[in-house]
């Protein structure tokens, strides 16, 4: 049973907020920290305990989940005098659910193990909807015993939970996820643009093609937002660009070319340059509609 654990949650963003809230609703004691305290106000009202620093989280929790923006944020929170690794109690579980570098996940695991800590890299997919409805896909890398110990916690957050291998395997699997999404998103946007250009009702087209061979999560969940002109973020453009960059660098290390991913990154960078960093990924249609 995980109720013996006190969970520290660092990173109250679009997805992290809902994930932490689901843990609170499931009856867990949750400590929270975020750079901007105001973002944690609702969680505090729901019963979470605010902590002023990552060090405070480390000293008061024995399971710590991080859901951050960039690998540099992960490095900052995990390493250094005020970081989690130097301040966590012996036997603490450190679970990074940020989409981050596979190499960094391996480095964290190596250093943490030397200090008697358990680590898992467990990035997620499912966006704001999946986080809110506790239906995330969770891709886990790390020690199998640690995975089994934390699986009941993952089951509070998601429905498709897989242990993929040793440290870094979760992040490498998330790269596969992002690579698949990148090219698929281009196809979804092009299909919606084509439908409009041909004078079709985009909603009718969506109903027709979303149940056939073209079906995908992006088509079912993000194409309706495109049609409505709703570009609110379920997942920020700036973070998707970050993810694609990690995947491209990892692929280069393996001497692998990914032309679809490179094209998608170029188009998203054009969207970013036009001020689209804080849009949701469905805003790519803006570029293709030009």
C-alpha positions as CSV (number, residue, x, y, z in Angstrom):
1,X,0.0,0.0,0.0
2,X,1.3,3.4,-0.9
3,X,-0.6,5.3,1.9
4,X,2.6,4.9,4.0
5,X,4.3,7.3,1.6
6,X,4.3,11.1,1.6
7,X,4.4,12.3,-2.0
8,X,6.3,15.4,-3.0
9,X,5.2,16.9,-6.3
10,X,7.4,19.5,-8.1
11,X,6.0,21.2,-11.2
12,X,2.4,22.5,-11.2
13,X,1.9,23.1,-14.9
14,X,-0.9,22.2,-17.4
15,X,-0.5,18.5,-16.6
16,X,1.2,18.5,-13.3
17,X,-1.6,20.3,-11.5
18,X,-4.1,17.7,-12.6
19,X,-1.8,14.8,-11.7
20,X,-1.1,16.2,-8.2
21,X,-4.8,16.8,-7.7
22,X,-5.6,13.1,-8.6
23,X,-3.2,12.0,-6.0
24,X,-4.8,14.2,-3.4
25,X,-8.3,12.9,-4.4
26,X,-7.0,9.3,-4.0
27,X,-6.2,10.1,-0.4
28,X,-2.4,10.6,-0.5
29,X,-0.6,13.2,1.5
30,X,1.0,15.5,-1.0
31,X,3.6,18.2,-0.6
32,X,3.9,20.6,-3.5
33,X,6.5,23.1,-4.8
34,X,6.5,25.3,-7.9
35,X,8.5,28.3,-8.9
36,X,5.3,30.3,-9.0
37,X,3.4,29.6,-5.8
38,X,0.2,31.0,-7.2
39,X,-0.2,28.1,-9.6
40,X,-0.4,25.8,-6.5
41,X,-3.2,27.7,-4.9
42,X,-6.0,25.3,-5.9
43,X,-4.0,22.3,-4.8
44,X,-3.3,23.9,-1.4
45,X,-7.0,24.5,-1.1
46,X,-7.6,20.9,-1.9
47,X,-5.3,19.7,0.9
48,X,-1.7,19.9,-0.5
49,X,1.0,21.3,1.8
50,X,3.2,24.0,0.3
51,X,7.0,23.7,0.6
52,X,9.3,26.6,-0.2
53,X,12.1,24.8,-2.0
54,X,13.0,21.4,-3.6
55,X,15.2,20.8,-0.5
56,X,12.1,21.2,1.7
57,X,10.3,18.7,-0.5
58,X,13.2,16.2,-0.2
59,X,13.3,16.5,3.5
60,X,9.6,16.0,4.0
61,X,8.7,13.4,1.4
62,X,9.7,9.8,0.6
63,X,8.2,9.6,-2.9
64,X,9.0,12.7,-5.1
65,X,7.5,13.3,-8.5
66,X,8.9,15.9,-10.8
67,X,6.9,17.2,-13.8
68,X,9.1,20.0,-15.2
69,X,9.6,21.8,-18.5
70,X,13.1,21.2,-19.8
71,X,16.1,18.9,-19.1
72,X,17.9,22.0,-17.6
73,X,15.1,22.3,-15.0
74,X,15.5,18.6,-14.2
75,X,19.2,19.0,-13.6
76,X,18.7,22.0,-11.4
77,X,16.1,20.3,-9.2
78,X,18.0,17.0,-8.9
79,X,21.6,18.1,-8.5
80,X,23.4,20.6,-6.4
81,X,23.4,21.5,-2.7
82,X,19.7,22.4,-2.7
83,X,18.7,19.5,-5.0
84,X,16.8,16.4,-4.4
85,X,19.6,13.9,-4.6
86,X,21.7,15.5,-1.9
87,X,18.8,16.1,0.5
88,X,16.4,13.1,0.0
89,X,16.1,10.6,2.8
90,X,17.6,7.1,2.4
91,X,15.3,4.9,0.4
92,X,13.3,7.7,-1.2
93,X,11.8,7.1,-4.6
94,X,12.6,9.8,-7.2
95,X,10.2,9.7,-10.2
96,X,10.9,12.1,-13.0
97,X,7.8,12.3,-15.2
98,X,9.2,15.2,-17.3
99,X,9.9,14.4,-20.9
100,X,13.6,14.8,-20.8
101,X,16.9,13.4,-22.0
102,X,17.5,9.6,-21.8
103,X,21.1,10.3,-21.0
104,X,20.2,12.6,-18.1
105,X,17.8,9.9,-16.8
106,X,20.8,7.5,-16.7
107,X,23.0,10.0,-15.0
108,X,20.3,10.7,-12.3
109,X,19.9,6.9,-11.7
110,X,23.6,6.4,-11.3
111,X,24.2,9.2,-8.8
112,X,21.0,8.5,-6.9
113,X,21.8,4.8,-6.5
114,X,25.2,5.6,-5.0
115,X,23.2,7.5,-2.3
116,X,20.7,4.8,-1.5
117,X,17.9,6.3,-3.5
118,X,15.5,4.7,-6.1
119,X,14.8,6.4,-9.4
120,X,12.4,5.9,-12.2
121,X,12.1,7.9,-15.4
122,X,8.4,7.9,-16.2
123,X,7.3,10.4,-18.9
124,X,3.7,10.5,-19.9
125,X,1.4,11.0,-22.9
126,X,-2.2,12.1,-23.0
127,X,-2.0,15.8,-22.6
128,X,-4.3,17.9,-20.4
129,X,-7.3,15.6,-21.0
130,X,-5.4,12.5,-20.0
131,X,-3.9,14.2,-16.9
132,X,-7.3,15.5,-15.8
133,X,-9.1,12.2,-16.3
134,X,-6.2,10.0,-15.0
135,X,-5.9,8.2,-18.3
136,X,-2.3,8.9,-19.1
137,X,0.0,6.5,-20.8
138,X,3.0,6.2,-18.5
139,X,6.4,4.9,-19.9
140,X,8.7,3.7,-17.2
141,X,12.4,3.0,-17.1
142,X,14.4,1.9,-14.1
143,X,14.8,-0.9,-11.6
144,X,11.9,-3.4,-11.8
145,X,11.5,-3.7,-8.0
146,X,11.2,0.1,-7.8
147,X,8.6,0.0,-10.6
148,X,6.6,-2.6,-8.9
149,X,6.6,-0.7,-5.6
150,X,5.4,2.5,-7.4
151,X,2.9,0.9,-9.8
152,X,-0.1,1.5,-7.5
153,X,0.8,5.2,-7.6
154,X,1.0,5.2,-11.4
155,X,-2.4,3.6,-11.5
156,X,-3.8,6.7,-9.8
157,X,-2.5,8.8,-12.7
158,X,-2.9,6.6,-15.8
159,X,-4.4,3.6,-17.5
160,X,-1.7,2.4,-19.8
161,X,1.4,1.7,-17.7
162,X,4.4,-0.1,-19.1
163,X,7.8,-0.9,-17.7
164,X,10.2,-0.7,-20.7
165,X,13.6,-1.5,-19.2
166,X,16.4,0.1,-17.2
167,X,17.1,3.8,-16.6
168,X,16.5,5.9,-19.7
169,X,14.1,3.4,-21.3
170,X,11.1,5.4,-20.4
171,X,12.5,8.5,-22.0
172,X,13.6,6.6,-25.1
173,X,10.0,5.3,-25.4
174,X,8.6,8.8,-25.0
175,X,10.9,9.9,-27.9
176,X,9.2,7.2,-30.0
177,X,5.9,8.6,-28.9
178,X,6.8,12.2,-29.9
179,X,8.3,11.0,-33.2
180,X,5.0,9.3,-34.1
181,X,3.0,12.4,-33.0
182,X,5.1,14.8,-35.0
183,X,4.4,13.4,-38.4
184,X,0.8,12.5,-37.5
185,X,0.1,16.1,-36.5
186,X,1.3,17.3,-39.9
187,X,-1.1,14.9,-41.5
188,X,-4.0,15.9,-39.3
189,X,-3.5,19.6,-40.0
190,X,-3.1,19.0,-43.7
191,X,-6.3,16.9,-43.8
192,X,-8.3,19.7,-42.0
193,X,-6.9,22.4,-44.3
194,X,-7.7,20.3,-47.4
195,X,-11.3,19.7,-46.2
196,X,-11.9,23.5,-45.8
197,X,-10.3,24.3,-49.2
198,X,-12.5,21.8,-50.9
199,X,-15.6,23.3,-49.4
200,X,-16.4,20.4,-47.1
201,X,-17.8,20.5,-43.6
202,X,-14.7,19.8,-41.5
203,X,-16.8,18.3,-38.7
204,X,-18.5,15.9,-41.1
205,X,-15.1,15.0,-42.6
206,X,-13.8,14.4,-39.1
207,X,-16.7,12.1,-38.2
208,X,-16.1,10.2,-41.4
209,X,-12.4,9.6,-41.2
210,X,-11.8,9.3,-37.4
211,X,-13.3,5.8,-37.2
212,X,-11.3,4.4,-40.1
213,X,-7.7,3.7,-41.0
214,X,-6.8,7.4,-40.4
215,X,-7.8,7.2,-36.7
216,X,-5.4,8.6,-34.2
217,X,-5.5,10.3,-30.8
218,X,-4.5,13.6,-32.4
219,X,-7.3,13.4,-35.0
220,X,-10.0,12.6,-32.4
221,X,-8.8,15.0,-29.7
222,X,-7.0,17.9,-31.4
223,X,-8.7,18.2,-34.8
224,X,-12.0,19.4,-33.1
225,X,-10.0,22.1,-31.4
226,X,-8.4,23.1,-34.8
227,X,-11.9,23.4,-36.3
228,X,-13.1,25.6,-33.5
229,X,-10.0,27.8,-33.6
230,X,-9.2,26.7,-30.1
231,X,-5.4,26.8,-29.6
232,X,-5.4,26.6,-25.8
233,X,-2.5,24.4,-24.7
234,X,-3.0,20.8,-23.7
235,X,0.7,20.6,-24.4
236,X,2.8,23.7,-25.2
237,X,4.4,24.2,-28.6
238,X,7.6,25.3,-26.9
239,X,7.8,22.0,-25.0
240,X,7.0,19.9,-28.1
241,X,9.9,21.7,-29.9
242,X,12.1,20.7,-26.9
243,X,11.0,17.1,-27.2
244,X,11.7,16.9,-30.9
245,X,15.1,18.4,-30.3
246,X,15.9,15.7,-27.7
247,X,14.7,13.0,-30.1
248,X,16.8,14.4,-33.0
249,X,19.9,14.5,-30.8
250,X,19.4,11.0,-29.5
251,X,18.8,9.8,-33.1
252,X,22.1,11.4,-34.2
253,X,24.0,9.5,-31.5
254,X,22.5,6.3,-33.0
255,X,23.4,7.5,-36.6
256,X,19.7,7.6,-37.4
257,X,18.0,10.0,-39.8
258,X,14.4,11.0,-39.1
259,X,13.2,13.2,-42.0
260,X,9.6,13.5,-40.9
261,X,10.6,14.6,-37.4
262,X,13.0,17.2,-38.8
263,X,10.3,18.6,-41.1
264,X,7.8,18.8,-38.2
265,X,10.4,20.6,-36.0
266,X,11.1,23.1,-38.7
267,X,7.3,23.9,-39.1
268,X,6.9,24.2,-35.3
269,X,9.9,26.5,-35.1
270,X,8.2,28.7,-37.7
271,X,5.1,28.8,-35.5
272,X,7.2,29.6,-32.5
273,X,8.9,32.4,-34.3
274,X,5.5,33.9,-35.0
275,X,4.7,34.0,-31.3
276,X,3.2,30.6,-30.9
277,X,5.2,29.1,-28.1
278,X,2.3,29.1,-25.6
279,X,-0.2,27.6,-28.0
280,X,-1.2,24.0,-27.9
281,X,0.4,21.7,-30.5
282,X,-2.8,21.8,-32.6
283,X,-1.9,25.4,-33.6
284,X,0.4,23.9,-36.3
285,X,-2.6,24.3,-38.6
286,X,-1.9,28.1,-38.5
287,X,1.3,27.5,-40.5
288,X,-0.3,25.2,-43.0
289,X,-3.3,27.5,-43.6
290,X,-1.1,30.3,-44.8
